[in-house]
């Protein structure tokens, strides 16, 4: 198992090898409405990923409270 979380041990789930042909992929409903989607070039937002992400989570009523505080923001 490749442990990519060696510091905190939050998730100890072990997954088998992924096989995309093993079964049909389920349909997943939208998390946000299409009308609430903040895409590249959205008016009034600087063209960088962090500003787009902040604008997108704001549509659901969330905000980043402190970018550099541990546990507040996750960079993916």
MIVEXPA-650176 format. One record per residue: residue number from 1; residue in one letter; z, x, y of N, C-alpha, C, O in turn. Coordinates in nm, 3 decimals. Last residue first. Layout:
REM residues N
    k  r     n_c3     n_c1     n_c2    ca_c3    ca_c1    ca_c2     c_c3     c_c1     c_c2     o_c3     o_c1     o_c2
  NUM  a        Z        X        Y        Z        X        Y        Z        X        Y        Z        X        Y
...
REM end
This chain:
REM residues 76
    k  r     n_c3     n_c1     n_c2    ca_c3    ca_c1    ca_c2     c_c3     c_c1     c_c2     o_c3     o_c1     o_c2
   76  x   -0.365   -0.475    2.148   -0.440   -0.484    2.024   -0.579   -0.430    2.046   -0.660   -0.428    1.954
   75  x   -0.049   -0.441    2.272   -0.188   -0.399    2.292   -0.258   -0.401    2.158   -0.213   -0.335    2.064
   74  x    0.187   -0.671    2.362    0.129   -0.601    2.248   -0.014   -0.567    2.282   -0.093   -0.656    2.316
   73  x    0.473   -0.696    2.560    0.328   -0.697    2.554    0.282   -0.617    2.433    0.332   -0.508    2.407
   72  x    0.749   -0.691    2.503    0.693   -0.792    2.595    0.543   -0.807    2.581    0.490   -0.918    2.591
   71  x    0.836   -0.482    2.347    0.844   -0.617    2.293    0.786   -0.724    2.382    0.774   -0.839    2.339
   70  x    0.929   -0.279    2.618    0.908   -0.288    2.473    0.926   -0.433    2.427    1.023   -0.499    2.466
   69  x    0.764   -0.306    2.923    0.888   -0.329    2.851    0.858   -0.350    2.703    0.772   -0.430    2.667
   68  x    0.526   -0.291    3.065    0.574   -0.169    3.002    0.704   -0.187    2.923    0.751   -0.092    2.862
   67  x    0.480   -0.555    3.163    0.382   -0.488    3.080    0.439   -0.369    3.004    0.403   -0.348    2.888
   66  x    0.662   -0.826    3.169    0.680   -0.686    3.206    0.592   -0.604    3.113    0.627   -0.586    2.997
   65  x    0.560   -1.081    3.117    0.671   -1.065    3.211    0.691   -0.921    3.255    0.732   -0.897    3.369
   64  x    0.271   -1.250    3.099    0.328   -1.122    3.062    0.436   -1.092    3.163    0.408   -1.080    3.282
   63  x    0.292   -1.601    3.022    0.260   -1.489    3.109    0.322   -1.362    3.053    0.414   -1.366    2.972
   62  x    0.172   -1.933    2.934    0.246   -1.810    2.909    0.207   -1.704    3.011    0.105   -1.715    3.079
   61  x    0.017   -2.164    2.939    0.147   -2.165    3.004    0.232   -2.041    2.981    0.352   -2.043    3.006
   60  x   -0.236   -2.147    2.850   -0.140   -2.211    2.759    0.003   -2.207    2.814    0.098   -2.243    2.745
   59  x   -0.356   -2.007    3.051   -0.407   -2.142    3.023   -0.314   -2.219    2.929   -0.313   -2.342    2.930
   58  x   -0.239   -1.760    3.027   -0.190   -1.847    3.134   -0.237   -1.991    3.113   -0.169   -2.085    3.152
   57  x   -0.394   -1.641    2.835   -0.261   -1.689    2.794   -0.199   -1.778    2.900   -0.116   -1.864    2.869
   56  x   -0.620   -1.586    3.002   -0.631   -1.674    2.885   -0.495   -1.726    2.842   -0.481   -1.846    2.816
   55  x   -0.525   -1.410    3.195   -0.577   -1.540    3.238   -0.584   -1.637    3.121   -0.557   -1.756    3.137
   54  x   -0.460   -1.195    3.028   -0.355   -1.260    3.106   -0.400   -1.398    3.152   -0.321   -1.493    3.150
   53  x   -0.718   -1.132    2.931   -0.611   -1.174    2.839   -0.500   -1.247    2.913   -0.452   -1.350    2.867
   52  x   -0.848   -1.053    3.167   -0.898   -1.168    3.091   -0.789   -1.222    2.997   -0.771   -1.343    2.986
   51  x   -0.691   -0.830    3.232   -0.693   -0.945    3.322   -0.747   -1.070    3.253   -0.699   -1.180    3.278
   50  x   -0.750   -0.665    3.008   -0.614   -0.710    3.033   -0.611   -0.831    3.126   -0.535   -0.925    3.102
   49  x   -1.034   -0.617    3.024   -0.975   -0.693    2.914   -0.835   -0.746    2.944   -0.804   -0.860    2.910
   48  x   -1.203   -0.676    3.333   -1.136   -0.586    3.239   -1.055   -0.671    3.141   -1.013   -0.782    3.173
   47  x   -1.327   -0.774    3.596   -1.389   -0.755    3.464   -1.321   -0.645    3.383   -1.374   -0.535    3.368
   46  x   -1.107   -1.002    3.763   -1.169   -0.870    3.752   -1.220   -0.847    3.610   -1.160   -0.896    3.514
   45  x   -1.190   -1.339    3.815   -1.110   -1.248    3.735   -1.180   -1.112    3.731   -1.299   -1.105    3.699
   44  x   -1.363   -1.517    3.942   -1.233   -1.490    4.002   -1.143   -1.394    3.926   -1.030   -1.370    3.968
   43  x   -1.534   -1.650    3.660   -1.522   -1.640    3.804   -1.378   -1.613    3.849   -1.284   -1.678    3.802
   42  x   -1.595   -1.453    3.377   -1.531   -1.574    3.432   -1.503   -1.553    3.580   -1.453   -1.448    3.620
   41  x   -1.697   -1.236    3.249   -1.767   -1.281    3.368   -1.710   -1.407    3.429   -1.768   -1.464    3.521
   40  x   -1.605   -1.337    2.928   -1.649   -1.227    3.013   -1.729   -1.282    3.130   -1.819   -1.364    3.112
   39  x   -1.397   -1.640    2.931   -1.492   -1.544    2.875   -1.529   -1.437    2.975   -1.491   -1.443    3.092
   38  x   -1.154   -1.842    2.852   -1.181   -1.744    2.957   -1.271   -1.637    2.896   -1.225   -1.554    2.819
   37  x   -1.152   -2.183    2.764   -1.184   -2.047    2.724   -1.216   -1.960    2.844   -1.296   -1.999    2.930
   36  x   -1.113   -2.449    2.813   -1.006   -2.357    2.855   -1.036   -2.212    2.822   -0.953   -2.125    2.850
   35  x   -1.325   -2.579    2.694   -1.317   -2.583    2.840   -1.209   -2.490    2.896   -1.212   -2.456    3.014
   34  x   -1.261   -2.555    2.427   -1.373   -2.477    2.479   -1.367   -2.471    2.632   -1.399   -2.368    2.691
   33  x   -0.909   -2.534    2.372   -1.028   -2.613    2.400   -1.137   -2.523    2.457   -1.108   -2.426    2.526
   32  x   -0.778   -2.315    2.123   -0.783   -2.364    2.261   -0.910   -2.445    2.276   -1.007   -2.427    2.202
   31  x   -0.820   -2.309    1.854   -0.685   -2.287    1.904   -0.673   -2.336    2.046   -0.571   -2.393    2.086
   30  x   -1.021   -2.520    1.651   -1.005   -2.440    1.772   -0.858   -2.428    1.810   -0.782   -2.523    1.799
   29  x   -0.971   -2.504    1.293   -0.992   -2.576    1.418   -0.966   -2.484    1.537   -0.898   -2.382    1.524
   28  x   -1.151   -2.351    1.041   -1.030   -2.344    1.122   -1.059   -2.413    1.254   -1.159   -2.384    1.320
   27  x   -1.259   -2.397    0.715   -1.289   -2.421    0.856   -1.156   -2.421    0.932   -1.061   -2.486    0.890
   26  x   -1.224   -2.133    0.471   -1.188   -2.264    0.527   -1.234   -2.275    0.673   -1.246   -2.175    0.743
   25  x   -1.467   -1.991    0.261   -1.381   -1.972    0.377   -1.350   -2.109    0.437   -1.440   -2.192    0.452
   24  x   -1.456   -2.006   -0.094   -1.514   -2.050    0.033   -1.415   -2.027    0.145   -1.295   -2.043    0.128
   23  x   -1.372   -1.698   -0.264   -1.368   -1.842   -0.248   -1.433   -1.878   -0.115   -1.461   -1.790   -0.033
   22  x   -1.456   -1.434   -0.297   -1.362   -1.492   -0.392   -1.352   -1.644   -0.382   -1.325   -1.712   -0.482
   21  x   -1.611   -1.285   -0.131   -1.681   -1.378   -0.218   -1.586   -1.454   -0.311   -1.632   -1.531   -0.395
   20  x   -1.452   -1.102    0.001   -1.502   -1.216    0.078   -1.574   -1.319   -0.007   -1.598   -1.431    0.039
   19  x   -1.169   -0.968   -0.108   -1.301   -0.995   -0.162   -1.356   -1.118   -0.090   -1.311   -1.229   -0.118
   18  x   -0.926   -0.725   -0.057   -0.997   -0.840   -0.003   -1.135   -0.851   -0.064   -1.209   -0.753   -0.070
   17  x   -0.663   -0.634   -0.275   -0.793   -0.602   -0.217   -0.863   -0.730   -0.174   -0.860   -0.830   -0.244
   16  x   -0.344   -0.782   -0.183   -0.440   -0.723   -0.274   -0.570   -0.690   -0.203   -0.584   -0.716   -0.083
   15  x   -0.067   -0.707    0.028   -0.188   -0.783    0.001   -0.278   -0.709   -0.096   -0.286   -0.586   -0.092
   14  x    0.270   -0.746    0.077    0.170   -0.658    0.018    0.050   -0.743   -0.021    0.064   -0.840   -0.096
   13  x    0.500   -0.779    0.339    0.401   -0.843    0.254    0.300   -0.742    0.205    0.249   -0.661    0.283
   12  x    0.694   -0.703    0.512    0.682   -0.624    0.391    0.583   -0.685    0.292    0.582   -0.648    0.174
   11  x    0.734   -0.678    0.843    0.656   -0.751    0.744    0.636   -0.663    0.621    0.570   -0.559    0.628
   10  x    0.905   -0.509    0.982    0.912   -0.653    1.004    0.843   -0.731    0.893    0.889   -0.838    0.854
    9  x    0.955   -0.228    0.996    0.964   -0.300    0.869    0.978   -0.451    0.887    1.053   -0.515    0.813
    8  x    0.943   -0.039    1.208    1.027   -0.158    1.219    1.046   -0.236    1.089    1.146   -0.306    1.076
    7  x    0.784    0.190    1.159    0.900    0.199    1.245    0.995    0.079    1.233    1.116    0.096    1.245
    6  x    0.558    0.152    1.006    0.663    0.237    0.951    0.789    0.241    1.036    0.891    0.290    0.990
    5  x    0.330   -0.022    0.959    0.444   -0.058    1.043    0.564    0.021    0.996    0.663   -0.038    0.950
    4  x    0.138    0.019    0.774    0.102    0.049    0.912    0.213    0.010    1.009    0.192    0.009    1.130
    3  x    0.122    0.130    0.469    0.224    0.075    0.556    0.192    0.114    0.700    0.216    0.227    0.741
    2  x   -0.083    0.056    0.219   -0.088    0.127    0.346    0.013    0.063    0.440   -0.010   -0.049    0.486
    1  x    0.000    0.085   -0.119    0.000    0.000    0.000    0.000    0.088    0.123    0.076    0.185    0.131
REM end
